[in-house]
Amino acid sequence: MKLQHEREAYIYLFYTSAENSSIDVLFPNPRSPNNKLKAGSYLFPSPDWALRSAGPAGDGAIIAISSSTPLNF
């Protein structure tokens, strides 16, 4: 996924499952804890992330939030 933003911001990425039973934080994470990013384009996931796919089959969604201040989730 490519994320592009025009100004420095705190970026948060979430994943919601196919059955919408859970929301997981993808970014920031223990491997990439610094979510204050400068303006520009970024590719996710980073090469050092380990992501696993599991059932059930269906459509999930990735939600991106950009904020000028840190948020507490």
C-alpha positions in Angstrom: 0.0 0.0 0.0 1.3 3.5 -0.9 0.5 6.3 1.5 1.2 9.9 0.4 0.7 13.0 2.5 1.5 16.7 2.0 2.8 17.7 5.5 4.5 16.1 8.5 2.0 14.1 10.5 1.4 11.3 12.9 0.2 8.3 10.8 -1.9 5.4 12.1 -2.9 2.3 10.1 -5.5 -0.1 11.2 -6.9 -3.3 9.8 -10.5 -4.5 10.2 -11.2 -8.1 9.6 -13.5 -9.6 6.9 -16.3 -10.2 9.5 -15.5 -6.8 11.2 -15.1 -8.5 14.5 -11.7 -6.9 15.3 -9.6 -3.9 14.6 -5.8 -4.3 14.7 -3.2 -1.6 14.8 -0.7 -2.1 11.9 1.3 1.1 12.4 2.9 2.2 14.6 4.1 -1.2 15.9 7.0 -2.6 17.9 9.3 -2.9 14.8 8.3 0.6 13.6 7.3 2.7 16.6 8.0 6.1 15.2 4.8 7.2 13.4 5.7 10.9 13.0 6.5 11.0 9.3 7.7 13.8 7.1 5.7 14.8 4.0 6.1 12.4 1.2 5.3 8.9 0.0 5.7 5.7 2.0 5.2 2.0 1.2 3.5 -0.3 3.7 4.3 -2.9 4.9 7.9 -2.1 5.6 10.3 -4.9 4.4 11.1 -5.7 8.1 7.5 -6.4 9.0 6.1 -9.9 9.3 2.4 -10.1 8.3 0.4 -13.3 8.3 -2.9 -13.9 6.5 -5.5 -16.1 8.1 -9.2 -17.0 7.5 -12.0 -16.6 7.1 -11.9 -15.5 3.5 -13.5 -12.2 2.7 -12.9 -8.5 2.3 -11.0 -6.6 5.1 -10.2 -3.0 5.1 -7.2 -0.8 6.0 -7.9 2.5 7.6 -5.4 5.3 7.6 -5.5 8.3 10.0 -3.3 11.3 9.8 -3.0 13.8 12.7 -1.0 16.9 13.4 -0.7 15.7 17.1 -0.1 12.3 18.6 -3.2 10.2 19.3 -3.7 7.7 22.0 -5.4 4.4 20.9 
